[in-house]
Amino acid sequence: MAERSTAAVDVADNSGDDPLTAKAGKATTDGAAQADDTAEMSAEDMGSEREKSELSSIKTPEVHSGHKLADRYRLEECVTRLDGFSSWRAVDEKLRRAVGVHILPADHPRARSVLAAARSSALLGDPRFVQVLDAVEDSDIVYVVHEWLPDATELSALLNAGPMEAHDAYQMVSQLSQAMAAAHREGLAHLRLTPNAVLRSSTGQYRIRGLAVNAALRGISTDRPQRTDTEAIGALLYAALTQRWPYETDAYGLSGLPKGVGIIPPDQVRAGVHRGLAELAMRALVNDGATASRQEQPCATPDELAKAVGEMPRIRPPETVFAPLPEYQRTTYQQGTYSRPGTRPGAAPAQQAPVPPAPLESRTGKALKWTVAALLIAALGLGSWQIADKLLDKDKGTPQTPGNSQDTGEKQDDKPKAPVELKIKDAKEFAPDGTPQDADSVDNTFDDDSSSFWRTKYYIDGPDLEPTVKKGLGIVYDLGDAKDISTASIALRYGGPHTTVSLYAVDSMSPDGPVESMQKIATVQTDSKVAQLTMKKPGHSRYVLMWITAMPYSGQDGPSGEGHKQAITDVTFKG
């Protein structure tokens, strides 16, 4: 059996059964479920005996509920307090929103590494991670401010309720592997990717919290960060399929596997497990002692795992089952009353309502009735005479011919046809200056998955790009063959002043020459999250260049990560 990674070994310290675990109490707001992964930090998590002796000489900063940091962040409720470290739910009074705050003494042995990890995480700016909003060293303390998601649910709570459906597990492993692959491309690792570190929003999107920071708080490091995070994702997928933790130790409210049997395939633990997902979990865990079935190649990095997920047949969500309609109760009409057949046994027969006698007609009523009848007959006669007169006039006039201007018949061929969606065959990022933005993610812009996207980098000047720095950012789309393009829709992740998008008809996937010399077929400037483009006359081309020259300000509060950026989620063409 291969040596376990940090993620596997560290699980015993987070079962929630350690008597040294320090929890300051459960939060009482809607966001309590996402209190923090640090709520399960034990005394062992805070370091070796040497570190503990150093901590004993450190003066713990005096912070309490109601205390303000930077005259802005008001501490509300303590989630964790242990050996100088504390984690809080707080309120950002400037932006009037809930936030989370980690606080350490400035002379804590891990303060510097936590501060560096937080600032590195903030630079990523990926919405699939819970964002670090601020990281500050203020005289005697160091504190890190992060997002607080009141509508999110921890993955541990979802797993305790039961195993996931195959579609939900597929969505989870797909989103987590893609997010961690993007983080590792930027040189960032998690190393503590547990069920408590994964949140699912009310819209079904998964968010990862504690990127780099959770490991720094615990002093965790490894020379195999990609392998550690890949095995952690495999363990989460295993738990989602079986509701069992894939190691011998019970953890996160889940029972572990029987001792001495190793990591057995998920379909041997629980019946009805999706075969493809079970093999995927074993391929991610194979580095930690699992045996992959069918001699499949192990996945050693999040990027390899994301590609393996993409090669699987897409798992459709289960069809919605509607409750059957109640049986229709036929009713019958009997002498002015409604009754239902088949009365309850022993019930008295329904009483029939008495029918009132018909009133006697008076002379006035009879006269009125005959007057109305006469008026109706006269009106019918007048109408018939007018219709006949019109027909006679038509017979005297010029006979109608198919080419006569009075012909009201419409030809079906003259009606405009409704535009149809044009299938995108391929796409490639266009970077004439040789510095692409996110070349590996262009397929995310037309994969029918609104949670995946292609992103740009941060730019300080804006919203219009400075031509001396960057003339524009774009992607070339291949429609298979030359098509007439009438409209286009481009879904954006960030709204606000303002995004400028133009479309050009180009001759290949790698067009030559400056963009200004290409045939522009549409352009739009928008503040919303959807750019709608309509061609004045349909553009006829096989290749279409989407070119962005202005982006909104989408940076986070804090000393880093500020700038203008944009991300594209879904692109459709119609013609």
N, C-alpha and C positions, 0 to 999 in steps of 0.2 A: 504494500500500500504506500502510495506517495505521501510525502510530508504534507500536512495540512497547511493551508494558508492562514493568514491572520484572521480573516473573517470567520473561519471555522473554529479556530481555537478560542476566540474571544467570546463565543456564544454562551459559554457557561457562566460568564459574568453578567449576563443580561436576562436571566430567566425570570427575574422578578421575585425569586424566593430567597435571595441573599439577605440575611438579617442586617447587614451593614448598609443595605440600600437606603438612601436618604431621599424621601419624597416630602415636599413641604405641603402637600395637600392637593386635592383635585381642583382644577379650575371650575368655576361655576358658570362660565359663559358658554355660548354655542361653540366656541373654538376649543373647548376643554379637551376634546378628543385628540387634538394635535398639540397637547401641552408641550412636549419636546422629548426627543430621544434621550436627552441628558437627564430626564427624570429617573432613569434606571442606572445612573452612574453609582458605582459602589466605591468603597474605600480603596479597593484594589485598583480601580480605574484611575485614581488620582496619583498613582505612581509607586515607585520602589520605596524601600525603607529610607534610603538616602533622601529622596524627595520629600518623604513625610517628615523627616527631621528638619528639613529646610522650611517646610510649611509651618511647623510649630513656632518658628521664630518670626513669621510674617504677620504683620498687623492686618487683620481683616477690616476692610473699609466699612464704615458705618452707613449702610443703606437700609431703607425701610419703605413700607408702602406709603406712597405719597411723595417720596423723594424724587427730585427732578434732575435729569442729566442734561447738560448743555442748555438749561432753561427751556427744554423742549419735550423730552421724553419723561413722562410721569409714570413711575413704577406703581402697578396696581396689585399684583398678586405674585408671590414667590412660588415657583414651580419646583425648584431644586436648590438646596443649600448644603455644601459639603466642603470642608477644608479650604475656606476662603473663596471658593467658587459659588456663584449663585446664578440662577436662570429665572427670568421674570416675564410675566405678561404685562405690557405697558401700553400707554396711549401717546401717540405723536400729536401733541396739542397744536402744532403748526398745520398739519394736514388733516387732523381730526380722524385718525384711524388707529386701529389696534396694531401693535407690533410686538415682537419678542426681543428680549435683551439678555445677553450673556455678560456677566460681570466677573472680572478677575482683579486681584491686587496687581499693581504695576510691577512689583518685584516677585511675582509668582514665577516659578521656573518655566512655565509653559506660556506665559503672557505674550512673549515675542512671537512664538510660533503660531499662536492663535490669531494674533493681529495680522501676521503675514498671510496666513491661510485665508482669512476673511477678505482681505483686500484682493488676493488672487481670484477668489470666487466671484467677487463683485465685478471684476473685469470681464468675466465670461458673458454676463448679460443674457443668458439663455432662459426663456420663459418656462422651460420644462423643469427648472430648479427653483426652489424657494429662494428669492433674491436677498442678498446681503445689502442693506440699505445704508449702513454707516459702520465704520470701524475706527475707533478713536482711542488715543492714549491721553488721559486727562489727569495730570498731576499724579495722584496715588492710585488710580484705577485704570484698567483697560476694559472697554465695553464694545460689544458687537451687536448691532441692531439688524433684525431680519424681518421678513414678511410674517404676518399672522393671517392664516386663512380660515375664517369662521365657518365656511361651508364645506370644509374638507374632512375626510374620514381616514384614520390611519388604516393601513393595510392589515395590521394585526387585528383590529376590530372586525374587518371584513372576513378574515380567515377564521376567527373564532366562531363566526356565525355559520360556517360551513364551507365546503370546497366550492370553487368558482366554476361557472359554466365554461365550456371550451372557448367560446368567443371572448369572454371577459379575460380569461387567462392569456389568450393570444394577444389581445390589445395591451395587456400589462407588460408582457415580455417584449413586445415590439417597441413600445414607447420607452421603457427603461433602457433597453440595449442601445437604441438610437441616441438617447440623451447621454448615456455614459460614453459612447463612442465619440460624440462631439466634445465632451469634457476632456477625454484623454488626448484628443487631437490638439487641445490647447495646453496640454501638460498638467492637467488637474486629475486627481483621483479622489475617491470617496473613502474606501477602506472600512466603512462602517455601514454598509448598505443592508439594513435589517428591516423587518416589517414595520418597525416604529419610525423608520426614516422615509417611508414612502406614503404619500397621501393621495387619495382620489377625490377630485372635486365633484360637485353635484352634476357637472356636465359629462363626467366619465373620463376626464383627462387626469393623468398621473403626474404628480410633482414630487421631486426628490429634495429633501432638506438636509442641511449639514454637510454639503459638499466641501471636502477638505477640512472644514472647521471641527466636525465631530471627532475626526481622527486626531487633530491637533489638541483638542481638549483632553483626550485620553493618552496622548503621547504615543500613538500608534504609528509605526513606519514599517515599510517592507521594500525589498528590492524587486518585488514582482507585483506592482500595483494593478496592472491590467488583468493578470490572472486572478488576483484577489477579488476584484469587482465582478469579473465574469462568473466566478463560482458563487458569489453572493446572489447574482441575478438567477443563476440556476437553482439555488436553494429556495428563492422566493417562488419561482415557477413550480418547483416540486411541491412546496407547501400549498400553493393555490390549487393544484390538481388533486392532492391527497388529504389535505388538512392534517398533515404530519410533518414535523421538522425532520429533515433528512440526515440527522445525526443522532447519536445515542442519548444525548441530553435533552430533556424537555426544555422548551424555550418559547417565549412570547405567547403563552397560553396554549401551546400546541404540544402534543405528546411526541417524544422522539421515537426512533426506530428501535426494535429489539437489539439488545447488546450482542455483539459477536457476529452479526450477519452482514455487516458492512452496509453500503448504500445500495439497496435493491431497487429495480425499476419501479416507477410509480404505478404501472398497470398490474404489478404483483402486490401492491399495497391496497389498492381500491379498484373495484370492478368498474368498467365503463369509462375509463380514462382515455382521452383522445390519444391515439397511437403516435401521431406526429409530434405532439407537444411533449409526450413522455420521453421520446427519443431525444428531443431538443434539450430537456432538463438534464438527461444523463450526459449529453455531449458537453454541457457547460460544467457539470460536476465531475467529469472523468479525471480532471487533474487532482481531485481531492480523494481519490480512491474508488470512484464509481467505475463501472464497466459499461462502456457504450455498446448498445445492441447493433447487430449487423455490421460491426467493424466500421462504424461511421467515424469520420474524422473529428477529433475533439475540437471544441471552440476555446481558444486560449485567451482571446481578447474580446471586449465588447463589440468591436467592429466586425469580427468574424461571426459573433452570435447574431448581430443585426442582419448580416447578409444571409445567414442560415434561416432566419425568420422570413426574410423577403423571398427566399426560394420556395418556401412552403406554399401549398394552395391556400388561398385566403379562406378563413373560417367565417361563415356567415352567421349573423345573430339569429337566435331561435325565433321562429314565427310567433307572433302574438296570438294567444288563444282567447277567443271571446266567449263569454258565458252564453249558453243557449237562451233564446227568447222564451218567455213564459207561454204556456199553451193558450191559444185564443179561446175565449169563452163566448160562444154564440148566444145571441139574445133574440127573443121573439116578441112580437108586438101583439098584444091581446086587448082589444077593446079599450085603447087609450092608455094601457099600462105596459111597462117592460118587465119581463120575468126571465130568469135564468133556468134552463132545464137542469134536471138532476138535483133537486134540493136535498139538503142534509137529511139523513134518515131520522125519523121521529119529529121533524120540524113541522109546525102547523102550516097548512097551505096558505100561500100568500093571499091576502085580501085584495080583491079587485076594486079599484076605485070606481065609485058610481059615475055613470055617464050623465052629464046634465042634459035636460031636454033641449032640443033645438028651439031657438027663439022664433016667435012669429014675425014674419016680415011685414013691415008697415007700408002704407001707400008711398010714403016718401022714399023708402029704400028701393021699392020696385021702380019708381020713376028714375031714380039715380042710376040704377043698373041698366035700364034701357037707354038712357042718355049716353053713358059710357060706351055701350055696345055700338050705338049709332056713330059716335065719333071715331071709333076704331075702324069701322067699315069705310067711313069717308076717307080716313087717312090712308088705308090700304088702296082704295081706288085711285086717289090722287098720286100715290107713289107709282102704281102700275102705269098710269097714263104718262108720267114723266119718263119712266124707263122706256116705254114704247116710242115716245117722241125722240129720245136720244138715239135709239136704234135706227129710226127712219132717217135722221140727219146723217148718221154714219153711212147709210146705204147711198145717200145722194152725193156724198163727198168722194174724194179721190181714193181709190182702193189702196190698201196698205200693201207694201212690198217689203221683202226682206231688207232692202237698203234704205227704207223710209226712216226719217229722223224721229218719227213718233213711235217707232218700235221700242217697247219697254223691256223686251227680253234681254237678259244678260248672258253673255257667253262665259261658261265656266273657265275657259282658258285665259280670259282677261283678268281674272282675280290674281293678286300677288300671292306667291307661294310663301308659306311660313318658313323662316330660316331654320336650318337643321345644324346640330352640333358637328363640328369637324374633328375627327379623331387625330390626336397628336401621336405621332409615331416615335419621335425621339427629340431630345433637347441637349444643348451644350452651352455652357457659360461663355459669353463673349467678353474677352478682356484684351483689347488691342494693345494695352500698355504692359502686358505680360504679368500682371498681378491679379489673379482671380480672387473672388470673395469666398465662395463656398462651392467649388466645382463639383464635389461629390454628392451634392444634395439637389441638383437641378431636377432630378426625376420626382422629387417630392412636390413639385408644383403642378403635376398633372396625374397623381396617383390615386385620386378619389378619397384621400385621407386628409381631412382638414387640420388634423393635429400635427402633420409633418410639413416642413417648409424649407425654403432656401433663403438664407439670410445674407445681409451685407455686413460690413464692418462699421465701426463707429467713425464719424467724421466731425471734427470740431466746428468747421465753418458750415453754415447752412441757413435755411433749408436747401438753397441752390448750391450745388457742388462748385468748388473753386476749380476752374479749368486747368490751372497750373498744377493742381494736386491730382484731380480725377475728373475727366470730362463726363463720365457717366458709367453706369453699371447695367449689364444686360444679359439676356439669354436668347439664343436662337432656337426656334421651334421648327421641327420638320413635320409637315402634314402628309407626307407620303407621296403626293403628286400635286401639281398646280391646282389650286382651288380658288373660287371667288369668295372673298372674306368680306362680310358686311358688318359684323359687330364682334366685340371681344369683351370679356369680363375678367378682371384680375383682382383676386381677393388678397387684401393686405392685412398684416397682423397689427400694424400701428396706424392710428388715425391722427389727425391734427395738422396744423399748418406746416407745410403742405407737401403733397407728393405729386411729382410731374412724371407722367409716363407717355412715351411715344412708341408707335409701331412703324417698322420699316419693312418693305418688301426687298429681300436680299437674294443673292444668287446661289448661296451655299451655306453650309453649317459654319464655315470660317470665312466670312466675307472680307475682302481686301479694301483698303482705302479708308479715308475718314468717314465717320457716320454722316456728316453734313452732306456728303456727295451721294448718299443712298436715297431711294425713293420713299419719302414719308407718306404713309397712308392714313394716319390718325394720330391725335395727341390729346391729352386731357390733363387738367390740374385739379386735384381733389383733396378735401380734408377728411373724407370718410374712409372706411376700411374696405371699400369696393370701388375700383376704378372701372367705369363703363365707357367704352370707346365705340363710336359709330363712324364708319367710313362715309365721306361725302359721296363717293362712288366706290363700288366694290373693288377692293384690291385683289389682283390675280397673281398668286405666287405660291410656290411650294414651301419656301422658307420665310419665316417671319421673325424679325428681331424686336424684342421688347427692350426698351432703352429707358432707364431711370436717370433723371438729371436733377431731382430735388427730393429730399426726404425729411420727415418731421423730426422734431426733437423728441427722443424716446429714452433718454438716460435716466438712471436712478438717482435718488438723493444720495449725497455722500461725496467723498473726495475723489472717487474714481468711477469710471464707467459712464461719464456724461458725454453726450454727443448726439449726432443725427444718424438714424439708421432706418432700415425697412426690411421686411421679410415677406416673401410671396408664398401663399399656401395653395391656391387653386387658380389655374388659368384655363379658360375655355374660349374657343373661337367658333363662330357660327357663320354660315353662308348659304 
